[in-house]
Amino acid sequence: MRFNNILRTGMAGLALLAVPAASVLAANTVQIGATGKTYASTAPRCAVNPSSGQSAPMVEAGLFNPKPTATAVVSLNGSPVATVVAADPAVTVWLATGSHAVVVALSKRVADKYTYTVAAGQCSLPDTSGNTFSGDGTLEYAASGKSYATVVPGCALNGATGQVQPYVNLFDNGSYLLNVSVNGVPLTQLSALRPHTPVFLRSGLNVISAANGSLSTDYFVRDGGSGSCVIN
């Protein structure tokens, strides 16, 4: 699919992630363990697995505000994934379909457990191979010709979350009535009266859809990275 070429550029560093600051934690929706010393994602998100090049479910787990000597072992369903330390406090854990337990163990007796369930096809991406791009590569046009979106995310304050997040602009390419959703959640409606809207991106891959009733549905896939950014 053509969007893979765009996404791969910003995804080489997804295998291991550094521990986020408090504002990034809020944007990524994470949970702190009962010990207060570990954290993990609240729910799986979709990202490109570097080993396969395919979209797959993943969570992030590791040490929360670690002391310089802190260390922990992260395991998945009883099998060790990685040892994390203060200098490298978090790891990405890739999940298959089914139920999973991610444990961050500070010692043999002290550990936090996080459970997840991944549905079949949870990270399947829509086929956007029919989409086309402007000559300068800054705009992606849906195959239907009814909408288009900016390719490279910008960075702005999301009033709905109070967080600074990456975003793209989605445009109605005519006087169509388009119902816009992000990751399956309704966002807004575009029409001649409201021909464009910013679409803020959560961490990982985001699927933006623009449905013209039952006639057509446009799809755009964008990588939200960590779900936060810095305004230049």
CYANA upper distance limits for C-alpha pairs under 8 A (distance plus 0.5 A):
  1 MET  CA    127 ASP  CA      7.50
  1 MET  CA    128 THR  CA      7.00
  1 MET  CA    129 SER  CA      5.50
  2 ARG  CA      6 ILE  CA      7.99
  2 ARG  CA    128 THR  CA      7.60
  2 ARG  CA    129 SER  CA      6.07
  2 ARG  CA    131 ASN  CA      8.45
  3 PHE  CA      7 LEU  CA      6.74
  3 PHE  CA    128 THR  CA      7.60
  3 PHE  CA    129 SER  CA      8.08
  3 PHE  CA    221 VAL  CA      7.47
  4 ASN  CA      8 ARG  CA      6.47
  5 ASN  CA      9 THR  CA      7.65
  7 LEU  CA     11 MET  CA      7.09
  7 LEU  CA    222 ARG  CA      7.63
  7 LEU  CA    223 ASP  CA      6.80
  8 ARG  CA     12 ALA  CA      7.23
  8 ARG  CA     48 VAL  CA      8.46
 10 GLY  CA    223 ASP  CA      8.29
 10 GLY  CA    225 GLY  CA      7.93
 11 MET  CA     48 VAL  CA      7.55
 11 MET  CA     50 PRO  CA      8.39
 11 MET  CA    225 GLY  CA      8.06
 12 ALA  CA     50 PRO  CA      7.44
 13 GLY  CA     17 LEU  CA      7.87
 14 LEU  CA     47 ALA  CA      8.42
 14 LEU  CA     48 VAL  CA      8.39
 14 LEU  CA     49 ASN  CA      8.24
 14 LEU  CA     50 PRO  CA      8.03
 14 LEU  CA     92 THR  CA      7.99
 15 ALA  CA     49 ASN  CA      8.02
 15 ALA  CA     50 PRO  CA      7.41
 15 ALA  CA     91 VAL  CA      7.87
 15 ALA  CA     92 THR  CA      6.36
 16 LEU  CA     90 ALA  CA      7.38
 16 LEU  CA     91 VAL  CA      5.58
 16 LEU  CA     92 THR  CA      6.13
 17 LEU  CA     60 GLU  CA      8.25
 17 LEU  CA     90 ALA  CA      6.31
 17 LEU  CA     91 VAL  CA      6.42
 17 LEU  CA     92 THR  CA      7.26
 18 ALA  CA     88 ASP  CA      6.76
 18 ALA  CA     89 PRO  CA      6.73
 18 ALA  CA     90 ALA  CA      6.14
 18 ALA  CA     91 VAL  CA      8.30
 19 VAL  CA     62 GLY  CA      7.98
 19 VAL  CA     63 LEU  CA      7.92
 19 VAL  CA     64 PHE  CA      7.83
 19 VAL  CA     88 ASP  CA      8.16
 19 VAL  CA     89 PRO  CA      6.21
 19 VAL  CA     90 ALA  CA      6.08
 20 PRO  CA     24 VAL  CA      6.01
 20 PRO  CA     25 LEU  CA      6.42
 21 ALA  CA     25 LEU  CA      6.74
 22 ALA  CA     26 ALA  CA      6.93
 23 SER  CA     27 ALA  CA      6.96
 23 SER  CA    163 GLN  CA      7.75
 24 VAL  CA     28 ASN  CA      6.60
 24 VAL  CA    226 SER  CA      8.22
 24 VAL  CA    227 GLY  CA      7.90
 24 VAL  CA    228 SER  CA      6.51
 25 LEU  CA     29 THR  CA      6.60
 25 LEU  CA     30 VAL  CA      6.45
 26 ALA  CA     30 VAL  CA      7.38
 26 ALA  CA    163 GLN  CA      8.48
 27 ALA  CA    161 THR  CA      8.24
 27 ALA  CA    163 GLN  CA      6.85
 27 ALA  CA    165 GLN  CA      8.38
 27 ALA  CA    202 ARG  CA      8.03
 27 ALA  CA    227 GLY  CA      6.60
 27 ALA  CA    228 SER  CA      6.97
 28 ASN  CA     41 SER  CA      7.95
 28 ASN  CA    202 ARG  CA      7.60
 28 ASN  CA    203 SER  CA      6.66
 28 ASN  CA    226 SER  CA      7.49
 28 ASN  CA    227 GLY  CA      6.46
 28 ASN  CA    228 SER  CA      8.35
 29 THR  CA     41 SER  CA      6.95
 29 THR  CA     42 THR  CA      6.37
 30 VAL  CA     39 TYR  CA      7.28
 30 VAL  CA     40 ALA  CA      6.12
 30 VAL  CA     41 SER  CA      4.73
 30 VAL  CA     42 THR  CA      5.17
 30 VAL  CA     43 ALA  CA      8.38
 31 GLN  CA     39 TYR  CA      6.04
 31 GLN  CA     40 ALA  CA      6.06
 31 GLN  CA     41 SER  CA      6.54
 31 GLN  CA     42 THR  CA      5.95
 32 ILE  CA     36 GLY  CA      6.51
 32 ILE  CA     37 LYS  CA      7.96
 32 ILE  CA     38 THR  CA      6.46
 32 ILE  CA     39 TYR  CA      4.83
 32 ILE  CA     40 ALA  CA      7.21
 32 ILE  CA     64 PHE  CA      8.05
 33 GLY  CA     37 LYS  CA      7.22
 33 GLY  CA     38 THR  CA      5.84
 33 GLY  CA     39 TYR  CA      5.99
 33 GLY  CA     40 ALA  CA      8.23
 33 GLY  CA    112 ASP  CA      5.94
 33 GLY  CA    113 LYS  CA      7.96
 34 ALA  CA    112 ASP  CA      6.94
 35 THR  CA    110 VAL  CA      8.45
 35 THR  CA    111 ALA  CA      8.02
 35 THR  CA    112 ASP  CA      7.34
 36 GLY  CA     64 PHE  CA      7.77
 37 LYS  CA     63 LEU  CA      6.41
 37 LYS  CA     64 PHE  CA      5.46
 37 LYS  CA     65 ASN  CA      7.43
 37 LYS  CA     66 PRO  CA      7.41
 38 THR  CA     61 ALA  CA      8.02
 38 THR  CA     62 GLY  CA      6.12
 38 THR  CA     63 LEU  CA      4.82
 38 THR  CA     64 PHE  CA      5.11
 38 THR  CA    104 VAL  CA      7.27
 38 THR  CA    112 ASP  CA      7.49
 39 TYR  CA     61 ALA  CA      6.20
 39 TYR  CA     62 GLY  CA      6.18
 39 TYR  CA     63 LEU  CA      6.69
 39 TYR  CA     64 PHE  CA      6.23
 40 ALA  CA     59 VAL  CA      7.42
 40 ALA  CA     60 GLU  CA      5.96
 40 ALA  CA     61 ALA  CA      4.62
 40 ALA  CA     62 GLY  CA      7.04
 40 ALA  CA    114 TYR  CA      7.62
 41 SER  CA     59 VAL  CA      5.90
 41 SER  CA     60 GLU  CA      5.98
 41 SER  CA     61 ALA  CA      7.13
 43 ALA  CA     59 VAL  CA      7.50
 43 ALA  CA    116 TYR  CA      7.24
 44 PRO  CA     57 PRO  CA      6.15
 44 PRO  CA     58 MET  CA      5.72
 44 PRO  CA     59 VAL  CA      5.59
 44 PRO  CA    116 TYR  CA      7.72
 44 PRO  CA    118 VAL  CA      7.95
 45 ARG  CA     57 PRO  CA      5.91
 45 ARG  CA     58 MET  CA      6.05
 45 ARG  CA     59 VAL  CA      7.04
 45 ARG  CA    203 SER  CA      7.92
 45 ARG  CA    204 GLY  CA      6.62
 45 ARG  CA    205 LEU  CA      8.07
 46 CYS  CA     55 SER  CA      6.61
 46 CYS  CA     56 ALA  CA      5.85
 46 CYS  CA     57 PRO  CA      5.14
 46 CYS  CA     58 MET  CA      6.70
 46 CYS  CA    123 CYS  CA      6.12
 46 CYS  CA    204 GLY  CA      5.94
 46 CYS  CA    205 LEU  CA      5.91
 46 CYS  CA    206 ASN  CA      8.49
 47 ALA  CA     54 GLN  CA      8.49
 47 ALA  CA     55 SER  CA      5.69
 47 ALA  CA     56 ALA  CA      6.16
 47 ALA  CA     57 PRO  CA      7.07
 47 ALA  CA     58 MET  CA      7.44
 47 ALA  CA    204 GLY  CA      5.48
 47 ALA  CA    205 LEU  CA      5.91
 47 ALA  CA    223 ASP  CA      8.41
 48 VAL  CA     52 SER  CA      8.35
 48 VAL  CA     53 GLY  CA      6.25
 48 VAL  CA     54 GLN  CA      5.65
 48 VAL  CA     55 SER  CA      4.75
 48 VAL  CA     56 ALA  CA      6.57
 48 VAL  CA    205 LEU  CA      8.40
 49 ASN  CA     53 GLY  CA      5.91
 49 ASN  CA     54 GLN  CA      6.18
 49 ASN  CA     55 SER  CA      6.65
 49 ASN  CA     56 ALA  CA      6.67
 49 ASN  CA     94 TRP  CA      8.28
 50 PRO  CA     54 GLN  CA      8.17
 55 SER  CA    123 CYS  CA      6.48
 55 SER  CA    124 SER  CA      7.44
 55 SER  CA    125 LEU  CA      7.94
 56 ALA  CA     94 TRP  CA      7.67
 56 ALA  CA     95 LEU  CA      7.86
 56 ALA  CA     96 ALA  CA      8.34
 56 ALA  CA    123 CYS  CA      6.02
 56 ALA  CA    124 SER  CA      8.41
 57 PRO  CA     94 TRP  CA      6.52
 57 PRO  CA     95 LEU  CA      5.92
 57 PRO  CA     96 ALA  CA      7.54
 57 PRO  CA    118 VAL  CA      7.89
 57 PRO  CA    122 GLN  CA      7.88
 57 PRO  CA    123 CYS  CA      6.68
 58 MET  CA     92 THR  CA      7.14
 58 MET  CA     93 VAL  CA      5.98
 58 MET  CA     94 TRP  CA      4.82
 58 MET  CA     95 LEU  CA      5.99
 59 VAL  CA     92 THR  CA      6.39
 59 VAL  CA     93 VAL  CA      5.81
 59 VAL  CA     94 TRP  CA      7.12
 59 VAL  CA     95 LEU  CA      8.19
 60 GLU  CA     90 ALA  CA      7.24
 60 GLU  CA     91 VAL  CA      6.23
 60 GLU  CA     92 THR  CA      5.10
 60 GLU  CA     93 VAL  CA      6.50
 61 ALA  CA     74 VAL  CA      7.76
 61 ALA  CA     90 ALA  CA      6.07
 61 ALA  CA     91 VAL  CA      6.19
 61 ALA  CA     92 THR  CA      7.13
 61 ALA  CA     93 VAL  CA      7.80
 61 ALA  CA    102 VAL  CA      8.43
 61 ALA  CA    104 VAL  CA      7.74
 62 GLY  CA     72 ALA  CA      8.04
 62 GLY  CA     74 VAL  CA      7.52
 62 GLY  CA     84 VAL  CA      7.06
 62 GLY  CA     89 PRO  CA      6.01
 62 GLY  CA     90 ALA  CA      4.65
 62 GLY  CA     91 VAL  CA      6.75
 62 GLY  CA    104 VAL  CA      7.06
 63 LEU  CA     70 ALA  CA      8.36
 63 LEU  CA     71 THR  CA      8.16
 63 LEU  CA     72 ALA  CA      7.75
 63 LEU  CA     84 VAL  CA      7.76
 63 LEU  CA     85 VAL  CA      8.01
 63 LEU  CA     86 ALA  CA      7.85
 63 LEU  CA     89 PRO  CA      5.77
 63 LEU  CA     90 ALA  CA      6.87
 64 PHE  CA     89 PRO  CA      8.32
 66 PRO  CA     70 ALA  CA      6.18
 66 PRO  CA     85 VAL  CA      8.49
 66 PRO  CA     86 ALA  CA      6.03
 66 PRO  CA     89 PRO  CA      8.08
 67 LYS  CA     86 ALA  CA      6.98
 68 PRO  CA     86 ALA  CA      5.94
 68 PRO  CA     87 ALA  CA      8.10
 69 THR  CA     85 VAL  CA      7.93
 69 THR  CA     86 ALA  CA      7.10
 70 ALA  CA     85 VAL  CA      6.27
 70 ALA  CA     86 ALA  CA      6.12
 71 THR  CA     83 THR  CA      7.60
 71 THR  CA     84 VAL  CA      6.14
 71 THR  CA     85 VAL  CA      4.87
 71 THR  CA     86 ALA  CA      7.15
 71 THR  CA     89 PRO  CA      8.48
 71 THR  CA    106 LEU  CA      6.94
 72 ALA  CA     83 THR  CA      6.22
 72 ALA  CA     84 VAL  CA      5.87
 72 ALA  CA     85 VAL  CA      7.09
 72 ALA  CA    104 VAL  CA      6.75
 72 ALA  CA    105 ALA  CA      5.77
 72 ALA  CA    106 LEU  CA      5.02
 72 ALA  CA    107 SER  CA      7.56
 73 VAL  CA     80 PRO  CA      7.36
 73 VAL  CA     81 VAL  CA      8.07
 73 VAL  CA     82 ALA  CA      6.49
 73 VAL  CA     83 THR  CA      4.92
 73 VAL  CA     84 VAL  CA      6.73
 73 VAL  CA    103 VAL  CA      8.38
 73 VAL  CA    104 VAL  CA      6.19
 73 VAL  CA    105 ALA  CA      5.66
 73 VAL  CA    106 LEU  CA      7.25
 74 VAL  CA     80 PRO  CA      6.48
 74 VAL  CA     81 VAL  CA      6.07
 74 VAL  CA     82 ALA  CA      5.94
 74 VAL  CA     83 THR  CA      6.62
 74 VAL  CA     84 VAL  CA      7.77
 74 VAL  CA     91 VAL  CA      8.42
 74 VAL  CA    102 VAL  CA      7.54
 74 VAL  CA    103 VAL  CA      6.14
 74 VAL  CA    104 VAL  CA      5.03
 74 VAL  CA    105 ALA  CA      6.90
 75 SER  CA     79 SER  CA      5.66
 75 SER  CA     80 PRO  CA      4.53
 75 SER  CA     81 VAL  CA      5.43
 75 SER  CA     82 ALA  CA      7.56
 75 SER  CA    102 VAL  CA      6.18
 75 SER  CA    103 VAL  CA      5.75
 75 SER  CA    104 VAL  CA      7.11
 76 LEU  CA     80 PRO  CA      6.83
 76 LEU  CA     81 VAL  CA      6.96
 76 LEU  CA     93 VAL  CA      8.08
 76 LEU  CA    100 HIS  CA      7.50
 76 LEU  CA    101 ALA  CA      6.36
 76 LEU  CA    102 VAL  CA      5.20
 76 LEU  CA    103 VAL  CA      7.09
 77 ASN  CA    100 HIS  CA      6.47
 77 ASN  CA    101 ALA  CA      5.61
 77 ASN  CA    102 VAL  CA      6.88
 77 ASN  CA    103 VAL  CA      8.47
 78 GLY  CA    101 ALA  CA      8.33
 78 GLY  CA    103 VAL  CA      8.42
 81 VAL  CA     93 VAL  CA      7.90
 82 ALA  CA     91 VAL  CA      7.60
 84 VAL  CA     88 ASP  CA      6.36
 84 VAL  CA     89 PRO  CA      5.39
 84 VAL  CA     90 ALA  CA      6.57
 84 VAL  CA     91 VAL  CA      7.78
 85 VAL  CA     89 PRO  CA      5.41
 95 LEU  CA    100 HIS  CA      8.06
 95 LEU  CA    118 VAL  CA      7.86
 96 ALA  CA    118 VAL  CA      7.34
 97 THR  CA    117 THR  CA      7.98
 97 THR  CA    118 VAL  CA      5.39
 97 THR  CA    119 ALA  CA      6.17
 97 THR  CA    120 ALA  CA      5.99
 97 THR  CA    121 GLY  CA      8.45
 98 GLY  CA    117 THR  CA      6.03
 98 GLY  CA    118 VAL  CA      5.61
 98 GLY  CA    119 ALA  CA      6.93
 98 GLY  CA    120 ALA  CA      8.21
 99 SER  CA    115 THR  CA      7.90
 99 SER  CA    116 TYR  CA      6.28
 99 SER  CA    117 THR  CA      4.85
 99 SER  CA    118 VAL  CA      6.90
100 HIS  CA    115 THR  CA      6.13
100 HIS  CA    116 TYR  CA      5.67
100 HIS  CA    117 THR  CA      6.69
101 ALA  CA    113 LYS  CA      7.14
101 ALA  CA    114 TYR  CA      6.18
101 ALA  CA    115 THR  CA      4.99
101 ALA  CA    116 TYR  CA      6.96
102 VAL  CA    113 LYS  CA      6.32
102 VAL  CA    114 TYR  CA      5.59
102 VAL  CA    115 THR  CA      6.68
102 VAL  CA    116 TYR  CA      8.49
103 VAL  CA    111 ALA  CA      7.15
103 VAL  CA    112 ASP  CA      6.17
103 VAL  CA    113 LYS  CA      4.92
103 VAL  CA    114 TYR  CA      6.69
104 VAL  CA    111 ALA  CA      6.07
104 VAL  CA    112 ASP  CA      5.85
104 VAL  CA    113 LYS  CA      7.02
105 ALA  CA    109 ARG  CA      8.43
105 ALA  CA    110 VAL  CA      6.54
105 ALA  CA    111 ALA  CA      4.50
105 ALA  CA    112 ASP  CA      6.88
106 LEU  CA    110 VAL  CA      5.98
106 LEU  CA    111 ALA  CA      6.03
107 SER  CA    111 ALA  CA      7.25
118 VAL  CA    122 GLN  CA      7.16
125 LEU  CA    207 VAL  CA      8.00
125 LEU  CA    221 VAL  CA      8.39
126 PRO  CA    207 VAL  CA      8.45
126 PRO  CA    219 TYR  CA      7.36
127 ASP  CA    219 TYR  CA      8.35
128 THR  CA    142 ALA  CA      8.30
128 THR  CA    143 ALA  CA      8.34
128 THR  CA    219 TYR  CA      6.89
128 THR  CA    220 PHE  CA      7.40
130 GLY  CA    142 ALA  CA      7.69
130 GLY  CA    143 ALA  CA      5.49
131 ASN  CA    140 GLU  CA      7.17
131 ASN  CA    141 TYR  CA      6.04
131 ASN  CA    142 ALA  CA      5.16
131 ASN  CA    143 ALA  CA      5.11
132 THR  CA    140 GLU  CA      6.23
132 THR  CA    141 TYR  CA      5.67
132 THR  CA    142 ALA  CA      7.19
132 THR  CA    143 ALA  CA      7.46
133 PHE  CA    137 GLY  CA      6.12
133 PHE  CA    138 THR  CA      7.86
133 PHE  CA    139 LEU  CA      6.13
133 PHE  CA    140 GLU  CA      4.99
133 PHE  CA    141 TYR  CA      6.41
134 SER  CA    138 THR  CA      6.85
134 SER  CA    139 LEU  CA      5.83
134 SER  CA    140 GLU  CA      7.02
134 SER  CA    141 TYR  CA      8.15
137 GLY  CA    151 VAL  CA      7.85
138 THR  CA    150 THR  CA      6.33
138 THR  CA    151 VAL  CA      5.78
138 THR  CA    152 VAL  CA      7.30
139 LEU  CA    148 TYR  CA      7.15
139 LEU  CA    149 ALA  CA      6.13
139 LEU  CA    150 THR  CA      5.10
139 LEU  CA    151 VAL  CA      5.92
140 GLU  CA    148 TYR  CA      5.93
140 GLU  CA    149 ALA  CA      5.86
140 GLU  CA    150 THR  CA      6.80
140 GLU  CA    151 VAL  CA      6.73
140 GLU  CA    220 PHE  CA      8.49
141 TYR  CA    145 GLY  CA      6.79
141 TYR  CA    147 SER  CA      6.70
141 TYR  CA    148 TYR  CA      4.72
141 TYR  CA    149 ALA  CA      7.16
142 ALA  CA    146 LYS  CA      7.16
142 ALA  CA    147 SER  CA      6.23
142 ALA  CA    148 TYR  CA      6.27
142 ALA  CA    218 ASP  CA      6.14
142 ALA  CA    219 TYR  CA      7.36
142 ALA  CA    220 PHE  CA      8.14
143 ALA  CA    218 ASP  CA      7.68
144 SER  CA    216 SER  CA      7.64
144 SER  CA    218 ASP  CA      7.40
145 GLY  CA    173 ASN  CA      7.31
146 LYS  CA    172 ASP  CA      6.74
146 LYS  CA    173 ASN  CA      5.37
146 LYS  CA    174 GLY  CA      6.92
146 LYS  CA    176 TYR  CA      7.50
146 LYS  CA    218 ASP  CA      8.25
147 SER  CA    170 LEU  CA      7.70
147 SER  CA    171 PHE  CA      5.99
147 SER  CA    172 ASP  CA      5.20
147 SER  CA    173 ASN  CA      5.17
147 SER  CA    174 GLY  CA      8.29
147 SER  CA    210 ALA  CA      7.95
147 SER  CA    218 ASP  CA      7.63
148 TYR  CA    170 LEU  CA      6.47
148 TYR  CA    171 PHE  CA      5.84
148 TYR  CA    172 ASP  CA      7.39
148 TYR  CA    173 ASN  CA      7.16
149 ALA  CA    168 VAL  CA      7.31
149 ALA  CA    169 ASN  CA      6.07
149 ALA  CA    170 LEU  CA      4.89
149 ALA  CA    171 PHE  CA      6.52
149 ALA  CA    220 PHE  CA      8.05
150 THR  CA    168 VAL  CA      6.09
150 THR  CA    169 ASN  CA      6.01
150 THR  CA    170 LEU  CA      7.28
151 VAL  CA    168 VAL  CA      7.57
151 VAL  CA    222 ARG  CA      8.26
152 VAL  CA    168 VAL  CA      7.57
153 PRO  CA    166 PRO  CA      6.11
153 PRO  CA    167 TYR  CA      5.55
153 PRO  CA    168 VAL  CA      5.42
153 PRO  CA    224 GLY  CA      8.48
154 GLY  CA    166 PRO  CA      5.94
154 GLY  CA    167 TYR  CA      5.81
154 GLY  CA    168 VAL  CA      6.74
155 CYS  CA    164 VAL  CA      7.31
155 CYS  CA    165 GLN  CA      6.18
155 CYS  CA    166 PRO  CA      4.96
155 CYS  CA    167 TYR  CA      6.54
155 CYS  CA    229 CYS  CA      6.65
155 CYS  CA    230 VAL  CA      7.25
155 CYS  CA    231 ILE  CA      6.20
156 ALA  CA    164 VAL  CA      5.84
156 ALA  CA    165 GLN  CA      6.26
156 ALA  CA    166 PRO  CA      7.02
156 ALA  CA    167 TYR  CA      7.73
156 ALA  CA    231 ILE  CA      6.97
157 LEU  CA    162 GLY  CA      7.09
157 LEU  CA    163 GLN  CA      6.19
157 LEU  CA    164 VAL  CA      4.64
157 LEU  CA    165 GLN  CA      6.68
158 ASN  CA    162 GLY  CA      6.08
158 ASN  CA    163 GLN  CA      6.05
158 ASN  CA    164 VAL  CA      6.36
158 ASN  CA    165 GLN  CA      6.82
158 ASN  CA    200 PHE  CA      7.58
159 GLY  CA    163 GLN  CA      7.87
163 GLN  CA    228 SER  CA      7.92
164 VAL  CA    228 SER  CA      6.38
164 VAL  CA    229 CYS  CA      6.59
164 VAL  CA    230 VAL  CA      7.52
164 VAL  CA    231 ILE  CA      8.16
165 GLN  CA    200 PHE  CA      6.96
165 GLN  CA    201 LEU  CA      7.23
165 GLN  CA    202 ARG  CA      8.12
165 GLN  CA    227 GLY  CA      6.44
165 GLN  CA    228 SER  CA      4.96
165 GLN  CA    229 CYS  CA      5.94
166 PRO  CA    200 PHE  CA      6.40
166 PRO  CA    201 LEU  CA      6.15
166 PRO  CA    202 ARG  CA      8.38
166 PRO  CA    224 GLY  CA      6.80
166 PRO  CA    227 GLY  CA      7.22
166 PRO  CA    228 SER  CA      6.76
166 PRO  CA    229 CYS  CA      6.58
167 TYR  CA    198 PRO  CA      6.87
167 TYR  CA    199 VAL  CA      5.79
167 TYR  CA    200 PHE  CA      4.62
167 TYR  CA    201 LEU  CA      5.95
167 TYR  CA    224 GLY  CA      8.38
168 VAL  CA    198 PRO  CA      6.24
168 VAL  CA    199 VAL  CA      5.82
168 VAL  CA    200 PHE  CA      7.12
168 VAL  CA    201 LEU  CA      8.29
169 ASN  CA    196 HIS  CA      7.38
169 ASN  CA    197 THR  CA      6.22
169 ASN  CA    198 PRO  CA      4.92
169 ASN  CA    199 VAL  CA      6.44
170 LEU  CA    196 HIS  CA      5.98
170 LEU  CA    197 THR  CA      5.97
170 LEU  CA    198 PRO  CA      6.74
170 LEU  CA    199 VAL  CA      7.36
171 PHE  CA    190 LEU  CA      8.33
171 PHE  CA    195 PRO  CA      6.30
171 PHE  CA    196 HIS  CA      4.75
171 PHE  CA    197 THR  CA      7.22
172 ASP  CA    176 TYR  CA      7.18
172 ASP  CA    178 LEU  CA      7.88
172 ASP  CA    190 LEU  CA      6.73
172 ASP  CA    191 SER  CA      7.10
172 ASP  CA    192 ALA  CA      8.29
172 ASP  CA    195 PRO  CA      5.44
172 ASP  CA    196 HIS  CA      6.45
173 ASN  CA    195 PRO  CA      8.23
174 GLY  CA    191 SER  CA      8.45
174 GLY  CA    192 ALA  CA      7.69
174 GLY  CA    195 PRO  CA      8.49
175 SER  CA    191 SER  CA      6.20
175 SER  CA    192 ALA  CA      5.26
175 SER  CA    195 PRO  CA      8.40
176 TYR  CA    190 LEU  CA      7.91
176 TYR  CA    191 SER  CA      5.92
176 TYR  CA    192 ALA  CA      7.41
176 TYR  CA    212 ASN  CA      7.48
177 LEU  CA    189 GLN  CA      7.50
177 LEU  CA    190 LEU  CA      6.29
177 LEU  CA    191 SER  CA      5.25
177 LEU  CA    192 ALA  CA      8.29
177 LEU  CA    212 ASN  CA      6.36
177 LEU  CA    213 GLY  CA      8.26
178 LEU  CA    189 GLN  CA      6.06
178 LEU  CA    190 LEU  CA      5.49
178 LEU  CA    191 SER  CA      6.95
178 LEU  CA    210 ALA  CA      5.91
178 LEU  CA    211 ALA  CA      5.64
178 LEU  CA    212 ASN  CA      5.30
178 LEU  CA    213 GLY  CA      7.83
179 ASN  CA    186 PRO  CA      7.96
179 ASN  CA    187 LEU  CA      8.35
179 ASN  CA    188 THR  CA      6.80
179 ASN  CA    189 GLN  CA      5.10
179 ASN  CA    190 LEU  CA      7.01
179 ASN  CA    209 SER  CA      8.33
179 ASN  CA    210 ALA  CA      5.84
179 ASN  CA    211 ALA  CA      5.53
179 ASN  CA    212 ASN  CA      7.10
179 ASN  CA    213 GLY  CA      8.12
180 VAL  CA    186 PRO  CA      6.54
180 VAL  CA    187 LEU  CA      6.02
180 VAL  CA    188 THR  CA      5.83
180 VAL  CA    189 GLN  CA      6.18
180 VAL  CA    190 LEU  CA      7.72
180 VAL  CA    208 ILE  CA      7.71
180 VAL  CA    209 SER  CA      6.08
180 VAL  CA    210 ALA  CA      4.98
180 VAL  CA    211 ALA  CA      7.04
181 SER  CA    185 VAL  CA      5.61
181 SER  CA    186 PRO  CA      4.60
181 SER  CA    187 LEU  CA      5.44
181 SER  CA    188 THR  CA      7.61
181 SER  CA    208 ILE  CA      6.36
181 SER  CA    209 SER  CA      5.76
181 SER  CA    210 ALA  CA      7.12
182 VAL  CA    186 PRO  CA      6.97
182 VAL  CA    187 LEU  CA      7.04
182 VAL  CA    199 VAL  CA      8.32
182 VAL  CA    206 ASN  CA      7.29
182 VAL  CA    207 VAL  CA      6.23
182 VAL  CA    208 ILE  CA      5.11
182 VAL  CA    209 SER  CA      6.94
183 ASN  CA    206 ASN  CA      6.42
183 ASN  CA    207 VAL  CA      5.53
183 ASN  CA    208 ILE  CA      6.89
184 GLY  CA    207 VAL  CA      8.24
184 GLY  CA    209 SER  CA      8.49
189 GLN  CA    194 ARG  CA      8.17
190 LEU  CA    194 ARG  CA      5.72
190 LEU  CA    195 PRO  CA      5.91
190 LEU  CA    196 HIS  CA      6.93
190 LEU  CA    197 THR  CA      8.17
191 SER  CA    195 PRO  CA      5.77
201 LEU  CA    206 ASN  CA      6.95
201 LEU  CA    222 ARG  CA      8.23
201 LEU  CA    223 ASP  CA      8.07
201 LEU  CA    224 GLY  CA      5.55
201 LEU  CA    227 GLY  CA      6.91
202 ARG  CA    206 ASN  CA      7.44
202 ARG  CA    224 GLY  CA      5.96
202 ARG  CA    225 GLY  CA      8.35
202 ARG  CA    226 SER  CA      8.08
202 ARG  CA    227 GLY  CA      5.13
202 ARG  CA    228 SER  CA      8.39
203 SER  CA    223 ASP  CA      7.90
203 SER  CA    224 GLY  CA      5.21
203 SER  CA    225 GLY  CA      5.70
203 SER  CA    226 SER  CA      5.10
203 SER  CA    227 GLY  CA      4.23
203 SER  CA    228 SER  CA      7.98
204 GLY  CA    223 ASP  CA      6.07
204 GLY  CA    224 GLY  CA      5.65
204 GLY  CA    225 GLY  CA      5.84
204 GLY  CA    226 SER  CA      7.11
204 GLY  CA    227 GLY  CA      7.64
205 LEU  CA    221 VAL  CA      7.32
205 LEU  CA    222 ARG  CA      6.24
205 LEU  CA    223 ASP  CA      4.97
205 LEU  CA    224 GLY  CA      6.53
205 LEU  CA    225 GLY  CA      8.20
206 ASN  CA    221 VAL  CA      6.11
206 ASN  CA    222 ARG  CA      5.68
206 ASN  CA    223 ASP  CA      6.57
206 ASN  CA    224 GLY  CA      7.31
207 VAL  CA    219 TYR  CA      7.32
207 VAL  CA    220 PHE  CA      6.42
207 VAL  CA    221 VAL  CA      5.23
207 VAL  CA    222 ARG  CA      7.15
208 ILE  CA    219 TYR  CA      6.13
208 ILE  CA    220 PHE  CA      5.58
208 ILE  CA    221 VAL  CA      6.70
208 ILE  CA    222 ARG  CA      8.30
209 SER  CA    217 THR  CA      7.00
209 SER  CA    218 ASP  CA      5.92
209 SER  CA    219 TYR  CA      5.08
209 SER  CA    220 PHE  CA      7.00
210 ALA  CA    217 THR  CA      6.03
210 ALA  CA    218 ASP  CA      5.49
210 ALA  CA    219 TYR  CA      7.11
211 ALA  CA    215 LEU  CA      8.30
211 ALA  CA    216 SER  CA      6.38
211 ALA  CA    217 THR  CA      4.63
211 ALA  CA    218 ASP  CA      6.72
212 ASN  CA    216 SER  CA      5.83
212 ASN  CA    217 THR  CA      6.63
213 GLY  CA    217 THR  CA      8.41
224 GLY  CA    228 SER  CA      8.29
